[in-house]
Amino acid sequence: QVQLVESGGGLVQAGGSLRLSCAASGGTFGYYAMGWFRQAPGKEREFVAGINWSGARTAYADSVKGRFTISRDNAKSTVNLQMVSLEPEDTAVYYCNANQAFGASLTASGPYWGQGTQVTVSS
């Protein structure tokens, strides 16, 4: 069973950048598709970005396309989310997710979640 720990959240002004990282342990990282989801106050958790086991395929929510980039380093068992041109609407708790289901969509979540990291974008 894989354990996930996020880091890199914080407070940033609109237009700024942040880089989130997720470190995985306890499993074979290369077996998992990885994703980032977020949950704003009063809203449901939503998909942000996903990446397949090799890094060759990625997917993004329309709201972040062109601003966020997901990447992974299988040798270090990490997945990152580079966020630029941040907007107040990006304010949320961001969660790292791992999905081992063969053939699952990159937008689907698996059963493994990190504890979340807060991103706050001020206007």
DSSP file (Angstrom, degrees, kcal/mol; ACC not computed):
  #  RESIDUE AA STRUCTURE BP1 BP2  ACC     N-H-->O    O-->H-N    N-H-->O    O-->H-N    TCO  KAPPA ALPHA  PHI   PSI    X-CA   Y-CA   Z-CA
    1    1 A Q              0   0    0      0, 0.0     2,-0.3     0, 0.0    24,-0.0   0.000 360.0 360.0 360.0 131.8    0.0    0.0    0.0
    2    2 A V        -     0   0    0     26,-0.1     2,-0.4    22,-0.0    24,-0.2  -0.618 360.0-152.8 -88.7 141.5    1.4    3.3   -1.0
    3    3 A Q  E     -A   25   0A   0     22,-3.4    22,-2.0    -2,-0.3     2,-0.4  -0.917  11.1-157.7-110.6 141.4    1.6    6.3    1.3
    4    4 A L  E     -A   24   0A   0    109,-0.4   111,-0.4    -2,-0.4     2,-0.4  -0.960  10.4-174.5-125.4 135.3    1.6    9.9   -0.1
    5    5 A V  E     -A   23   0A   0     18,-1.9    18,-2.6    -2,-0.4     2,-0.2  -0.975  11.6-156.4-132.1 119.0    2.9   13.1    1.5
    6    6 A E  E     +A   22   0A   0     -2,-0.4     2,-0.3    16,-0.2    16,-0.2  -0.565  16.5 168.0 -90.9 155.9    2.4   16.5   -0.2
    7    7 A S  E     +A   21   0A   0     14,-2.2    14,-2.7    -2,-0.2   110,-0.1  -0.969  41.4  67.1-154.5 165.0    4.4   19.6    0.3
    8    8 A G        +     0   0    0     -2,-0.3    11,-0.4     1,-0.3    14,-0.1   0.393  60.0 134.4 105.0  -3.0    4.9   23.0   -1.3
    9    9 A G        +     0   0    0     12,-0.1     2,-0.3     9,-0.1    -1,-0.3  -0.175  22.3 122.4 -71.2 172.5    1.6   24.7   -0.6
   10   10 A G  E     -d  119   0B   0    108,-0.9   110,-2.7   107,-0.1     2,-0.5  -0.988  58.8 -52.3 165.0-168.0    1.4   28.3    0.7
   11   11 A L  E     +d  120   0B   0     -2,-0.3     2,-0.3   108,-0.2   110,-0.2  -0.873  52.8 165.0-103.7 130.4    0.1   31.8    0.2
   12   12 A V  E     -d  121   0B   0    108,-2.6   110,-2.4    -2,-0.5     2,-0.1  -0.985  34.8-111.3-143.5 151.6    0.8   33.6   -3.1
   13   13 A Q  E >   -d  122   0B   0     -2,-0.3     3,-2.3   108,-0.2    73,-0.2  -0.462  51.1 -81.3 -79.1 155.8   -0.5   36.6   -4.9
   14   14 A A  T 3  S+     0   0    0    108,-2.5    73,-0.2     1,-0.3    -1,-0.1  -0.299 120.7  29.6 -55.3 136.9   -2.6   36.3   -8.0
   15   15 A G  T 3  S+     0   0    0     71,-3.3    70,-0.6     1,-0.3    -1,-0.3   0.276  99.8 116.2  92.4 -10.6   -0.3   35.8  -11.0
   16   16 A G    <   -     0   0    0     -3,-2.3    70,-2.4    70,-0.2     2,-0.3  -0.088  57.6-121.5 -84.4-174.5    2.3   34.1   -8.9
   17   17 A S        -     0   0    0     67,-0.2     2,-0.3    68,-0.2    67,-0.2  -0.917  21.0-180.0-131.3 153.2    3.7   30.5   -9.0
   18   18 A L  E     - B   0  83A   0     65,-2.2    65,-3.2    -2,-0.3     2,-0.5  -0.979  16.3-146.6-145.9 154.0    3.9   27.5   -6.7
   19   19 A R  E     - B   0  82A   0    -11,-0.4     2,-0.3    -2,-0.3    63,-0.2  -0.975  14.2-161.2-125.0 117.3    5.3   24.0   -7.1
   20   20 A L  E     - B   0  81A   0     61,-2.7    61,-2.5    -2,-0.5     2,-0.3  -0.738   6.7-165.0 -94.6 144.4    3.7   21.2   -5.2
   21   21 A S  E     -AB   7  80A   0    -14,-2.7   -14,-2.2    -2,-0.3     2,-0.4  -0.950   8.3-162.9-127.6 151.0    5.4   17.9   -4.6
   22   22 A C  E     -AB   6  79A   0     57,-1.8    57,-1.9    -2,-0.3     2,-0.5  -0.983   7.1-158.8-134.7 121.5    4.2   14.5   -3.5
   23   23 A A  E     -AB   5  78A   0    -18,-2.6   -18,-1.9    -2,-0.4     2,-0.3  -0.872  10.3-157.3-103.0 130.7    6.5   11.9   -2.2
   24   24 A A  E     +A    4   0A   0     53,-2.8     2,-0.3    -2,-0.5   -20,-0.2  -0.815  16.2 166.8-109.1 147.1    5.4    8.3   -2.3
   25   25 A S  E     +A    3   0A   0    -22,-2.0   -22,-3.4    -2,-0.3     3,-0.1  -0.976  49.8  44.5-148.9 160.4    6.5    5.4   -0.2
   26   26 A G  S    S+     0   0    0     -2,-0.3     2,-0.3   -24,-0.2   -22,-0.1   0.516 101.8  56.0  86.6   5.2    5.5    1.8    0.6
   27   27 A G  S    S-     0   0    0    -24,-0.1     2,-1.1     5,-0.0    -1,-0.2  -0.922  97.2 -80.0-152.8 178.1    4.7    0.7   -2.9
   28   28 A T    >   -     0   0    0     -2,-0.3     3,-2.4     1,-0.2     4,-0.3  -0.767  41.9-161.0 -87.9 100.0    6.2    0.3   -6.4
   29   29 A F  G >  S+     0   0    0     -2,-1.1     3,-2.0     1,-0.3    -1,-0.2   0.835  83.8  62.1 -55.5 -39.0    5.7    3.9   -7.6
   30   30 A G  G 3  S+     0   0    0      1,-0.3    -1,-0.3    44,-0.2    44,-0.1   0.611  93.3  65.4 -66.1 -10.9    6.0    3.0  -11.3
   31   31 A Y  G <  S+     0   0    0     -3,-2.4     2,-0.4     2,-0.0    -1,-0.3   0.610  92.8  80.0 -81.7 -12.2    2.9    0.8  -11.0
   32   32 A Y    <   -     0   0    0     -3,-2.0     2,-0.3    -4,-0.3    68,-0.2  -0.790  68.1-142.9-107.9 135.8    0.7    3.8  -10.3
   33   33 A A  E     -E   99   0B   0     66,-2.8    66,-2.9    -2,-0.4     2,-0.3  -0.727  34.1-147.5 -76.3 144.0   -0.9    6.5  -12.3
   34   34 A M  E     +EF  98  51B   0     17,-2.3    17,-2.8    -2,-0.3     2,-0.3  -0.865  19.9 176.1-121.1 151.5   -0.8    9.7  -10.3
   35   35 A G  E     -EF  97  50B   0     62,-2.4    62,-2.5    -2,-0.3     2,-0.4  -0.974  24.5-134.9-148.8 162.7   -3.0   12.7  -10.0
   36   36 A W  E     +EF  96  49B   0     13,-3.1    12,-2.5    -2,-0.3    13,-1.7  -0.982  25.3 176.6-118.2 133.6   -3.7   15.9   -8.3
   37   37 A F  E     -EF  95  47B   0     58,-2.6    58,-3.4    -2,-0.4     2,-0.3  -0.865  10.0-155.9-126.7 162.8   -7.1   16.9   -7.1
   38   38 A R  E     -EF  94  46B   0      8,-2.5     8,-3.2    -2,-0.3     2,-0.4  -0.982   7.5-159.5-142.5 155.4   -8.3   19.9   -5.1
   39   39 A Q  E     -E   93   0B   0     54,-2.1    54,-2.4    -2,-0.3     6,-0.2  -0.958   8.2-162.2-138.8 117.6  -11.1   20.9   -2.8
   40   40 A A    >   -     0   0    0      4,-0.4     3,-2.2    -2,-0.4    52,-0.1  -0.596  45.2 -75.6 -91.2 157.9  -12.2   24.4   -2.2
   41   41 A P  T 3  S+     0   0    0      0, 0.0    -1,-0.1     0, 0.0     3,-0.1  -0.293 118.7   6.5 -55.9 130.0  -14.4   25.3    0.8
   42   42 A G  T 3  S+     0   0    0      1,-0.3     2,-0.3    -3,-0.1    -3,-0.0   0.511 113.9  99.4  77.5   4.8  -18.0   24.3    0.3
   43   43 A K  S <  S-     0   0    0     -3,-2.2    -1,-0.3     1,-0.0     2,-0.1  -0.808  75.6-102.9-121.6 162.0  -17.2   22.5   -3.0
   44   44 A E        -     0   0    0     -2,-0.3    -4,-0.4     1,-0.1     2,-0.1  -0.438  47.2 -91.2 -78.3 156.4  -16.6   18.9   -4.0
   45   45 A R        -     0   0    0     -6,-0.2     2,-0.3    -2,-0.1    -6,-0.2  -0.461  51.9-164.8 -66.4 138.2  -13.2   17.6   -4.6
   46   46 A E  E     -F   38   0B   0     -8,-3.2    -8,-2.5    -2,-0.1     2,-0.1  -0.930  22.5-101.8-131.8 153.1  -12.3   17.9   -8.3
   47   47 A F  E     +F   37   0B   0     -2,-0.3   -10,-0.2   -10,-0.2     3,-0.1  -0.436  36.0 168.1 -68.5 140.5   -9.7   16.6  -10.7
   48   48 A V  E     -     0   0B   0    -12,-2.5    13,-2.5     1,-0.4     2,-0.3   0.690  60.7 -17.3-117.1 -55.3   -6.8   18.9  -11.5
   49   49 A A  E     -FG  36  60B   0    -13,-1.7   -13,-3.1    11,-0.2    -1,-0.4  -0.992  53.5-166.3-156.9 150.4   -4.1   16.9  -13.4
   50   50 A G  E     -FG  35  59B   0      9,-2.4     9,-2.0    -2,-0.3     2,-0.3  -0.971   0.7-167.4-141.0 155.7   -3.1   13.3  -14.0
   51   51 A I  E     -FG  34  58B   0    -17,-2.8   -17,-2.3    -2,-0.3     7,-0.2  -0.999  21.6-122.7-144.8 140.3   -0.1   11.4  -15.4
   52   52 A N    >   -     0   0    0      5,-2.3     3,-0.6    -2,-0.3   -18,-0.1  -0.159  42.0 -88.4 -79.6 179.6    0.4    7.8  -16.4
   53   53 A W  T 3  S+     0   0    0      1,-0.3   -21,-0.1   -22,-0.1    -1,-0.1   0.808 125.9  37.4 -61.2 -32.8    2.9    5.5  -15.0
   54   54 A S  T 3  S-     0   0    0    -23,-0.1    -1,-0.3    19,-0.0    20,-0.1   0.644 106.6-117.8 -94.2 -15.3    5.7    6.4  -17.4
   55   55 A G  S <  S+     0   0    0     -3,-0.6    -2,-0.1     2,-0.2    17,-0.1   0.431  84.4 115.0  90.9  -0.2    5.0   10.1  -17.7
   56   56 A A  S    S+     0   0    0      1,-0.1     2,-0.4    -5,-0.0    -3,-0.0   0.765  72.1  46.6 -76.4 -24.6    4.2    9.8  -21.4
   57   57 A R        +     0   0    0      2,-0.0    -5,-2.3    49,-0.0     2,-0.3  -0.958  64.5 174.4-123.1 138.2    0.6   10.8  -21.0
   58   58 A T  E     -G   51   0B   0     -2,-0.4     2,-0.3    -7,-0.2    -7,-0.2  -0.921  10.1-164.0-134.5 161.1   -1.0   13.6  -19.1
   59   59 A A  E     -G   50   0B   0     -9,-2.0    -9,-2.4    -2,-0.3     2,-0.3  -0.991   6.8-168.2-144.8 148.4   -4.4   15.1  -18.6
   60   60 A Y  E     -G   49   0B   0     -2,-0.3   -11,-0.2   -11,-0.2     2,-0.2  -0.977  27.9-109.9-137.9 148.5   -5.6   18.4  -17.2
   61   61 A A    >>  -     0   0    0    -13,-2.5     3,-1.6    -2,-0.3     4,-1.2  -0.495  36.6-118.0 -67.2 147.4   -8.8   20.1  -16.1
   62   62 A D  T 34 S+     0   0    0      1,-0.3     3,-0.3     2,-0.2    -1,-0.1   0.843 111.9  62.8 -57.4 -33.2   -9.9   22.8  -18.5
   63   63 A S  T 34 S+     0   0    0      1,-0.2    -1,-0.3     3,-0.0   -15,-0.0   0.691 114.2  31.0 -69.2 -18.0   -9.6   25.4  -15.8
   64   64 A V  T X> S+     0   0    0     -3,-1.6     3,-2.5   -16,-0.2     4,-2.1   0.473  84.1 128.2-117.8  -5.4   -5.8   24.8  -15.4
   65   65 A K  T 3< S+     0   0    0     -4,-1.2     4,-0.1    -3,-0.3   -16,-0.0  -0.284  80.8  15.9 -58.1 132.2   -4.8   23.8  -18.9
   66   66 A G  T 34 S+     0   0    0      2,-0.5    -1,-0.3     1,-0.1     3,-0.1   0.265 125.2  60.2  87.4 -11.8   -1.9   25.9  -20.0
   67   67 A R  T <4 S+     0   0    0     -3,-2.5    17,-1.9     1,-0.2     2,-0.3   0.677  97.8  53.4-115.1 -30.9   -1.1   27.1  -16.5
   68   68 A F  E  <  -C   83   0A   0     -4,-2.1    -2,-0.5    15,-0.2     2,-0.4  -0.834  59.7-167.0-111.2 146.7   -0.3   23.9  -14.6
   69   69 A T  E     -C   82   0A   0     13,-2.4    13,-3.0    -2,-0.3     2,-0.4  -0.988   5.7-157.1-134.7 125.6    2.1   21.1  -15.5
   70   70 A I  E     +C   81   0A   0     -2,-0.4     2,-0.3    11,-0.2    11,-0.2  -0.805  20.6 164.4 -99.5 141.9    2.3   17.7  -13.9
   71   71 A S  E     -C   80   0A   0      9,-1.9     9,-2.9    -2,-0.4     2,-0.3  -0.962  17.2-154.2-148.6 164.1    5.5   15.6  -13.9
   72   72 A R  E     -C   79   0A   0     -2,-0.3     2,-0.4     7,-0.3     7,-0.2  -0.984  11.8-155.7-143.2 154.0    6.9   12.6  -12.2
   73   73 A D  E >>> -C   78   0A   0      5,-2.7     5,-1.8    -2,-0.3     4,-0.9  -0.908   8.6-172.3-127.9 101.0   10.3   11.1  -11.3
   74   74 A N  T 345S+     0   0    0     -2,-0.4   -44,-0.2     1,-0.2   -45,-0.1   0.796  84.8  59.7 -68.5 -26.8   10.0    7.4  -10.9
   75   75 A A  T 345S+     0   0    0      1,-0.2    -1,-0.2   -46,-0.1   -46,-0.0   0.827 116.2  33.5 -68.4 -29.7   13.5    7.1   -9.6
   76   76 A K  T <45S-     0   0    0     -3,-0.7    -1,-0.2     2,-0.2    -2,-0.2   0.424 105.8-126.5-103.0  -1.8   12.7    9.4   -6.7
   77   77 A S  T  <5 +     0   0    0     -4,-0.9   -53,-2.8     1,-0.2     2,-0.3   0.924  65.6 130.6  55.5  47.4    9.1    8.3   -6.3
   78   78 A T  E   < -BC  23  73A   0     -5,-1.8    -5,-2.7   -55,-0.2     2,-0.4  -0.949  43.3-163.5-131.3 151.6    7.8   11.8   -6.6
   79   79 A V  E     -BC  22  72A   0    -57,-1.9   -57,-1.8    -2,-0.3     2,-0.3  -0.998  16.2-162.1-131.2 138.2    5.1   13.6   -8.6
   80   80 A N  E     -BC  21  71A   0     -9,-2.9    -9,-1.9    -2,-0.4     2,-0.4  -0.826  14.9-155.9-121.9 155.7    5.1   17.4   -9.0
   81   81 A L  E     -BC  20  70A   0    -61,-2.5   -61,-2.7    -2,-0.3     2,-0.6  -0.920  10.7-161.4-131.6 107.6    2.6   20.1  -10.0
   82   82 A Q  E     -BC  19  69A   0    -13,-3.0   -13,-2.4    -2,-0.4     2,-0.5  -0.795  12.3-168.8 -88.9 123.0    4.0   23.3  -11.3
   83   83 A M  E     +BC  18  68A   0    -65,-3.2   -65,-2.2    -2,-0.6     2,-0.3  -0.958  10.0 170.9-119.7 124.6    1.5   26.0  -11.1
   84   84 A V        +     0   0    0    -17,-1.9   -67,-0.2    -2,-0.5   -68,-0.2  -0.824  59.9  28.1-125.0 166.9    1.9   29.4  -12.8
   85   85 A S  S    S-     0   0    0    -70,-0.6    -1,-0.2    -2,-0.3   -68,-0.2   0.910  83.7-162.3  49.6  47.9   -0.4   32.4  -13.3
   86   86 A L        -     0   0    0    -70,-2.4   -71,-3.3   -73,-0.2   -70,-0.2  -0.281   6.9-158.3 -66.2 146.3   -2.3   31.5  -10.2
   87   87 A E    >   -     0   0    0    -73,-0.2     3,-2.4   -72,-0.1     4,-0.2  -0.852  32.2-110.2-121.7 155.8   -5.8   32.9   -9.7
   88   88 A P  G >  S+     0   0    0      0, 0.0     3,-1.8     0, 0.0    33,-0.3   0.829 117.5  65.7 -54.6 -30.0   -7.9   33.3   -6.6
   89   89 A E  G 3  S+     0   0    0      1,-0.3   -49,-0.0   -49,-0.0    -3,-0.0   0.629  88.7  67.5 -68.7 -12.4  -10.1   30.6   -7.9
   90   90 A D  G <  S+     0   0    0     -3,-2.4    -1,-0.3     2,-0.0     2,-0.2   0.520  70.9 121.3 -82.7  -5.5   -7.2   28.1   -7.5
   91   91 A T    <   +     0   0    0     -3,-1.8     2,-0.3    -4,-0.2    29,-0.2  -0.419  41.2 104.9 -61.9 123.7   -7.4   28.5   -3.8
   92   92 A A  E    S- H   0 119B   0     27,-2.0    27,-2.7    -2,-0.2     2,-0.6  -0.971  76.6 -79.5-178.3 170.4   -8.0   25.0   -2.3
   93   93 A V  E     -EH  39 118B   0    -54,-2.4   -54,-2.1    -2,-0.3     2,-0.5  -0.863  48.2-145.9 -88.4 127.7   -6.5   22.1   -0.5
   94   94 A Y  E     -EH  38 117B   0     23,-3.1    23,-2.0    -2,-0.6     2,-0.4  -0.832  13.7-163.3-102.4 131.8   -4.6   20.1   -3.1
   95   95 A Y  E     -E   37   0B   0    -58,-3.4   -58,-2.6    -2,-0.5     2,-0.3  -0.916  13.2-139.8-118.4 138.3   -4.4   16.3   -2.7
   96   96 A C  E     -E   36   0B   0     -2,-0.4    18,-1.9   -60,-0.2     2,-0.3  -0.732  25.8-168.4 -89.0 143.7   -2.1   13.8   -4.3
   97   97 A N  E     -EI  35 113B   0    -62,-2.5   -62,-2.4    -2,-0.3     2,-0.4  -0.988  13.8-155.8-139.5 144.7   -3.6   10.6   -5.5
   98   98 A A  E     -EI  34 112B   0     14,-1.9    14,-1.4    -2,-0.3     2,-0.4  -0.971   8.4-172.8-123.0 136.9   -2.4    7.2   -6.7
   99   99 A N  E     +E   33   0B   0    -66,-2.9   -66,-2.8    -2,-0.4     5,-0.1  -0.973  13.3 176.8-134.1 118.3   -4.4    4.8   -8.9
  100  100 A Q        +     0   0    0     -2,-0.4     2,-0.3   -68,-0.2    -1,-0.1   0.443  40.9 125.8 -97.9  -1.6   -3.2    1.3   -9.7
  101  101 A A    >   -     0   0    0      1,-0.1     3,-1.7   -68,-0.1     2,-0.2  -0.418  66.2-119.5 -66.0 122.2   -6.3    0.3  -11.7
  102  102 A F  T 3  S+     0   0    0     -2,-0.3    -1,-0.1     1,-0.3    -2,-0.1  -0.409  92.3   4.3 -64.4 129.0   -5.1   -0.9  -15.1
  103  103 A G  T 3  S+     0   0    0      1,-0.2    -1,-0.3    -2,-0.2     3,-0.1   0.524  90.4 153.5  78.4   5.2   -6.5    1.1  -17.9
  104  104 A A    <   -     0   0    0     -3,-1.7    -1,-0.2     1,-0.1    -5,-0.0  -0.340  52.5 -98.9 -68.1 149.3   -8.2    3.7  -15.7
  105  105 A S    >   -     0   0    0      1,-0.1     3,-1.5     4,-0.1    -1,-0.1  -0.357  25.4-124.7 -62.2 145.6   -8.7    7.2  -17.0
  106  106 A L  T 3  S+     0   0    0      1,-0.3   -47,-0.1   -56,-0.1    -1,-0.1   0.668 111.3  59.1 -67.6 -15.2   -6.2    9.7  -15.9
  107  107 A T  T 3  S+     0   0    0    -57,-0.1    -1,-0.3   -60,-0.1     2,-0.2   0.533  88.6  93.3 -88.9  -6.8   -9.0   11.8  -14.6
  108  108 A A  S <  S-     0   0    0     -3,-1.5     2,-0.3   -61,-0.0    -4,-0.0  -0.596  73.1-128.5 -88.1 148.3  -10.2    9.1  -12.2
  109  109 A S        -     0   0    0     -2,-0.2   -10,-0.1     1,-0.0    -4,-0.1  -0.704  15.4-148.0 -95.6 147.8   -9.1    8.9   -8.6
  110  110 A G        -     0   0    0     -2,-0.3   -11,-0.2     2,-0.3   -12,-0.0  -0.355  34.7 -93.6 -98.5-173.8   -7.6    5.8   -7.0
  111  111 A P  S    S+     0   0    0      0, 0.0     2,-0.5     0, 0.0   -12,-0.1   0.525  96.4  87.2 -83.1  -5.2   -7.9    4.7   -3.4
  112  112 A Y  E     +I   98   0B   0    -14,-1.4   -14,-1.9  -109,-0.0     2,-0.3  -0.851  53.0 172.5-107.8 125.7   -4.7    6.3   -2.1
  113  113 A W  E     -I   97   0B   0     -2,-0.5  -109,-0.4   -16,-0.2   -16,-0.2  -0.934  24.9-134.7-128.4 147.6   -4.7    9.9   -0.9
  114  114 A G        -     0   0    0    -18,-1.9  -109,-0.2    -2,-0.3     3,-0.1  -0.294  38.0-101.5 -83.2-178.0   -2.2   12.2    0.7
  115  115 A Q        -     0   0    0   -111,-0.4  -110,-0.1     1,-0.2   -20,-0.1   0.622  63.7-117.0 -83.9 -13.4   -3.2   14.5    3.6
  116  116 A G        -     0   0    0    -20,-0.1     2,-0.4     1,-0.1   -21,-0.2   0.086  16.0-124.9  95.7 152.7   -3.4   17.6    1.4
  117  117 A T  E     - H   0  94B   0    -23,-2.0   -23,-3.1  -110,-0.1     2,-0.3  -0.999  24.6-120.4-136.7 135.4   -1.6   20.9    1.2
  118  118 A Q  E     - H   0  93B   0     -2,-0.4  -108,-0.9   -25,-0.2     2,-0.5  -0.565  23.3-171.8 -81.4 131.6   -3.3   24.3    1.3
  119  119 A V  E     -dH  10  92B   0    -27,-2.7   -27,-2.0    -2,-0.3     2,-0.5  -0.992   5.2-176.5-119.1 123.3   -2.8   26.7   -1.6
  120  120 A T  E     -d   11   0B   0   -110,-2.7  -108,-2.6    -2,-0.5     2,-0.6  -0.982   6.7-167.5-123.7 124.8   -4.2   30.2   -1.1
  121  121 A V  E     -d   12   0B   0     -2,-0.5     2,-0.3   -33,-0.3  -108,-0.2  -0.947  10.9-154.1-114.1 117.1   -4.1   32.8   -3.8
  122  122 A S  E      d   13   0B   0   -110,-2.4  -108,-2.5    -2,-0.6    -2,-0.0  -0.638 360.0 360.0 -92.1 148.2   -4.8   36.4   -2.8
  123  123 A S              0   0    0     -2,-0.3    -1,-0.1  -110,-0.2  -110,-0.1   0.439 360.0 360.0 -90.4 360.0   -6.2   38.9   -5.2
